[in-house]
Amino acid sequence: MKLPKLVAALVLIALASGASAGQDRRMPSLSPPIVIGHRGASGERPEHTLASYEFAIDEGADFIEPDLVLTRDNVFVARHENDISGTTDVADHPEFAARKTTKTIDGVAHTGWFTEDFTLAELKTLRAKERLPQLRPGNAKYDGLYTIPTLAEVIALAKKRSKELGRTIGIYPETKHPSYFASIGLPMEKHLVAELKAAGWDSADAPVFIQSFEVDNLKLLHTLTKIRLIQLMDSAGGPADNATPSYAAMITPEGLKAVAAYAWGIGPNKDMVDKGEGTPTTLVADAHAAALRVHVWTFRAENFFLPASLKRGDDPKAHGDVETAIRRQLAAGIDGFFTDFPLIGATAREAFRARK
């Protein structure tokens, strides 16, 4: 679906002006919409493992997404949360039983084991396991096979597979709970920028996006790097580090202009664009008018995650018609999307392109 002429003109004006208050809007080496392997191919392998990232690449993902948390010795590792109770076998290690504790993170109490209480060497003795075994029993058969990868290992994999395949595989790291980590003496921003720069990635055309649900984290990164930044947003609530503005306020035209002062794009919950019924909101057009790209999250194939009209049967773990959900958002003009099933995503994208 083409943008209305007025919106398209506004985007071109912003691009021509360099969007001076924000990041460089050019995307010279990539053609949206992009497919982002959400935690790898997390619908088919345990999330945030090298096997999951590798599978996502094989299925056609343009980017792989490591959620980043820190170890006690200040090493970035890929875990959905710093609480690793549900994604590793840490509970089966008696030597770590005393490390179980309760912490308040982003205002919520969590009881479990946390990456910041382990060295990298200790974490490497653990093994990953499936986080959603009831919905993804096929993934559970891989429990115990894979270690927790570091950011360095994810970067090395992306570069290795890019060379092998002759196409660029990018990474799309999310800084998890950055204000919490800063509060315990483990700030993320300079450390992350330095590690990416050491990999040769420090420009607007590097195959990297950095995303965060927080605001001050991204504003600081904006002063440290030219790498493209993505402001994540949800359907309710607001950034943990700054309750004002709320996410609802951030998606108003004025709110989006403010986001564009430090970010290259937004990453909204897909329901903020279309709840799955084929009736899009104005968010994509509004974001494009502010010279922001839109990468939505997250398409999952299981009935459990789909609206009633796209479910197929009554089994919550059976696959429904997620392809239609993806095509509807592509028609709404999104520039990329996260999916747990990159092959489904890449296939839906190519089918959409073929009909245009």
Secondary structure in CASP SS format (residue, H / E / C, confidence):
PFRMAT SS
TARGET T0000
AUTHOR 0000-0000-0000
METHOD secondary structure of the structure
MODEL  1
M C 1.00
K C 1.00
L C 1.00
P C 1.00
K H 1.00
L H 1.00
V H 1.00
A H 1.00
A H 1.00
L H 1.00
V H 1.00
L H 1.00
I H 1.00
A H 1.00
L H 1.00
A H 1.00
S H 1.00
G C 1.00
A C 1.00
S C 1.00
A C 1.00
G C 1.00
Q C 1.00
D C 1.00
R C 1.00
R C 1.00
M C 1.00
P C 1.00
S C 1.00
L C 1.00
S C 1.00
P C 1.00
P C 1.00
I E 1.00
V E 1.00
I E 1.00
G E 1.00
H C 1.00
R C 1.00
G C 1.00
A C 1.00
S C 1.00
G C 1.00
E C 1.00
R C 1.00
P C 1.00
E C 1.00
H C 1.00
T C 1.00
L H 1.00
A H 1.00
S H 1.00
Y H 1.00
E H 1.00
F H 1.00
A H 1.00
I H 1.00
D H 1.00
E C 1.00
G C 1.00
A C 1.00
D C 1.00
F E 1.00
I E 1.00
E C 1.00
P C 1.00
D E 1.00
L E 1.00
V E 1.00
L E 1.00
T C 1.00
R C 1.00
D C 1.00
N C 1.00
V C 1.00
F E 1.00
V E 1.00
A E 1.00
R C 1.00
H C 1.00
E C 1.00
N C 1.00
D E 1.00
I C 1.00
S C 1.00
G C 1.00
T C 1.00
T E 1.00
D C 1.00
V H 1.00
A H 1.00
D H 1.00
H C 1.00
P H 1.00
E H 1.00
F H 1.00
A H 1.00
A H 1.00
R H 1.00
K C 1.00
T E 1.00
T E 1.00
K E 1.00
T E 1.00
I E 1.00
D C 1.00
G C 1.00
V E 1.00
A E 1.00
H E 1.00
T E 1.00
G E 1.00
W C 1.00
F E 1.00
T H 1.00
E H 1.00
D H 1.00
F C 1.00
T C 1.00
L H 1.00
A H 1.00
E H 1.00
L H 1.00
K C 1.00
T C 1.00
L C 1.00
R C 1.00
A E 1.00
K C 1.00
E C 1.00
R C 1.00
L C 1.00
P C 1.00
Q C 1.00
L C 1.00
R C 1.00
P H 1.00
G H 1.00
N H 1.00
A H 1.00
K C 1.00
Y C 1.00
D C 1.00
G C 1.00
L C 1.00
Y C 1.00
T C 1.00
I C 1.00
P C 1.00
T E 1.00
L H 1.00
A H 1.00
E H 1.00
V H 1.00
I H 1.00
A H 1.00
L H 1.00
A H 1.00
K H 1.00
K H 1.00
R H 1.00
S H 1.00
K H 1.00
E H 1.00
L H 1.00
G C 1.00
R C 1.00
T C 1.00
I C 1.00
G E 1.00
I E 1.00
Y C 1.00
P C 1.00
E E 1.00
T E 1.00
K C 1.00
H C 1.00
P H 1.00
S H 1.00
Y H 1.00
F H 1.00
A H 1.00
S H 1.00
I C 1.00
G C 1.00
L C 1.00
P C 1.00
M C 1.00
E H 1.00
K H 1.00
H H 1.00
L H 1.00
V H 1.00
A H 1.00
E H 1.00
L H 1.00
K H 1.00
A H 1.00
A C 1.00
G C 1.00
W C 1.00
D C 1.00
S C 1.00
A C 1.00
D C 1.00
A C 1.00
P C 1.00
V E 1.00
F E 1.00
I E 1.00
Q E 1.00
S E 1.00
F C 1.00
E C 1.00
V C 1.00
D H 1.00
N H 1.00
L H 1.00
K H 1.00
L H 1.00
L H 1.00
H H 1.00
T H 1.00
L H 1.00
T C 1.00
K C 1.00
I C 1.00
R E 1.00
L E 1.00
I E 1.00
Q E 1.00
L E 1.00
M E 1.00
D C 1.00
S C 1.00
A C 1.00
G C 1.00
G C 1.00
P C 1.00
A C 1.00
D C 1.00
N C 1.00
A C 1.00
T C 1.00
P C 1.00
S C 1.00
Y H 1.00
A H 1.00
A H 1.00
M H 1.00
I C 1.00
T C 1.00
P H 1.00
E H 1.00
G H 1.00
L H 1.00
K H 1.00
A H 1.00
V H 1.00
A C 1.00
A C 1.00
Y C 1.00
A C 1.00
W C 1.00
G E 1.00
I E 1.00
G E 1.00
P E 1.00
N E 1.00
K H 1.00
D H 1.00
M H 1.00
V C 1.00
D C 1.00
K C 1.00
G C 1.00
E C 1.00
G C 1.00
T C 1.00
P C 1.00
T C 1.00
T C 1.00
L H 1.00
V H 1.00
A H 1.00
D H 1.00
A H 1.00
H H 1.00
A H 1.00
A C 1.00
A C 1.00
L C 1.00
R E 1.00
V E 1.00
H E 1.00
V E 1.00
W E 1.00
T E 1.00
F E 1.00
R C 1.00
A C 1.00
E E 1.00
N H 1.00
F H 1.00
F H 1.00
L C 1.00
P C 1.00
A H 1.00
S H 1.00
L H 1.00
K C 1.00
R C 1.00
G C 1.00
D C 1.00
D C 1.00
P C 1.00
K C 1.00
A C 1.00
H E 1.00
G C 1.00
D C 1.00
V H 1.00
E H 1.00
T H 1.00
A H 1.00
I H 1.00
R H 1.00
R H 1.00
Q H 1.00
L H 1.00
A H 1.00
A C 1.00
G C 1.00
I C 1.00
D C 1.00
G E 1.00
F E 1.00
F E 1.00
T E 1.00
D C 1.00
F C 1.00
P H 1.00
L H 1.00
I H 1.00
G H 1.00
A H 1.00
T H 1.00
A H 1.00
R H 1.00
E H 1.00
A H 1.00
F H 1.00
R H 1.00
A H 1.00
R H 1.00
K C 1.00
END
